Amino acid sequence: MNNSNFKAIYCTACGKLIWQGLTVGFQIRLDPATLTIEEEIIKRIAGSRTFELHKTAVSFEADLRSLNAIQRSKGQNPTIVASHSCARKKEIFRTKGQEPGHDEIPDYWNRSKTP
């Protein structure tokens, strides 16, 4: 199974904005904040998985970052995010079925065009 386009949702456990989608047939959740290489290393030491984003016509796909991928990206500026780290307690309360607004969703590739 190929990667799938991701959708912005609110985490049902903590209420934060996250990305949800499929990567290699497994459903994953990602935090929307982009990481620098240094932040990525800290996240990986803490036990989080990191993913590199590749834009598609609809949204983006996420590929798991391995040590080889990190070394290959030297000198480049990839869009990197980490798996969602959830505290499992409500930090932000949302109404049932509430969806993120367009102004809340990160625009990694400047797709939003103002008229």
URQUI-V740176 format. One record per run of one state. SS is the DSSP state (helix for helix, strand for strand, loop for the rest). FROM is the first residue (numbers start at 1). LEN is the number of residues. If there is no record, write none. Layout:
SS_FROM_LEN ; SS_FROM_LEN
//
This chain:
loop_1_6 ; strand_7_4 ; loop_11_6 ; strand_17_7 ; loop_24_2 ; strand_26_6 ; loop_32_5 ; helix_37_9 ; loop_46_4 ; strand_50_6 ; loop_56_4 ; strand_60_5 ; loop_65_2 ; helix_67_6 ; loop_73_6 ; strand_79_5 ; loop_84_32
//
